């Protein structure tokens, strides 16, 4: 989501409204997916409290890490 937010900031002044709209829809869907996952983890009766906390931390950290790695490596390769 971090990478998508940075991408949307790049598009703001470009005048490409279609990509901006698709990016906003993607961000809304990503946030809603994370919220639904968070609710599902919280409602689970099969997981202990420690396991729930680990799942929630992973849900926040892994997408951010993937976004940062893509921003550093992926965008550099796509631009070249």
C-alpha positions in Angstrom: 0.0 0.0 0.0 2.9 2.3 0.6 4.1 1.8 -2.9 0.6 2.4 -4.3 0.4 5.6 -2.3 3.7 6.9 -3.7 2.6 5.9 -7.2 -0.6 7.9 -6.7 1.4 10.9 -5.6 3.5 10.7 -8.8 0.3 10.6 -10.9 -1.3 13.6 -9.3 0.1 16.2 -11.6 0.4 14.0 -14.8 -3.2 14.4 -15.9 -3.7 10.7 -16.3 -7.1 10.4 -14.6 -7.6 6.8 -15.6 -4.5 5.5 -13.8 -5.3 7.7 -10.8 -8.8 6.3 -10.6 -7.5 2.7 -10.9 -4.9 3.4 -8.2 -7.5 4.8 -5.8 -9.7 1.8 -6.4 -6.7 -0.5 -5.7 -5.9 1.3 -2.5 -9.5 1.1 -1.3 -9.6 -2.6 -2.1 -6.3 -3.2 -0.3 -7.4 -1.3 2.8 -10.7 -3.1 2.9 -8.9 -6.5 2.5 -6.6 -5.6 5.5 -9.6 -4.5 7.6 -11.5 -7.8 6.8 -8.3 -9.9 7.6 -7.9 -8.0 10.9 -11.5 -8.6 11.9 -11.2 -12.3 10.9 -8.0 -12.7 13.0 -9.6 -11.0 16.0 -12.8 -13.1 15.8 -10.9 -16.4 15.6 -11.3 -18.8 18.5 -8.7 -21.3 17.3 -5.7 -19.0 17.6 -4.2 -18.0 20.9 -3.7 -14.3 21.8 0.1 -14.5 20.9 -0.7 -16.1 17.5 -3.3 -13.4 16.8 -0.8 -10.7 17.6 1.8 -12.3 15.3 -0.7 -12.5 12.5 -1.7 -8.8 12.9 1.9 -7.6 13.0 2.7 -9.7 9.9 -0.4 -8.2 8.2 1.0 -4.7 8.8 4.8 -5.3 8.2 4.9 -7.6 5.2 3.0 -5.4 2.7 5.0 -2.4 3.8 8.2 -4.3 3.3 7.2 -5.5 -0.1 6.2 -1.9 -1.1 9.6 -0.5 0.0 11.5 -3.3 -1.8 9.5 -2.7 -5.0 10.1 1.0 -4.7 13.8 0.5 -4.4 14.4 -2.4 -6.8 11.3 -2.7 -9.0 10.8 0.9 -10.0 14.5 1.2 -10.8 14.3 -1.7 -13.2 11.1 -0.5 -14.8 12.5 2.9 -15.5 15.7 1.7 -17.1 
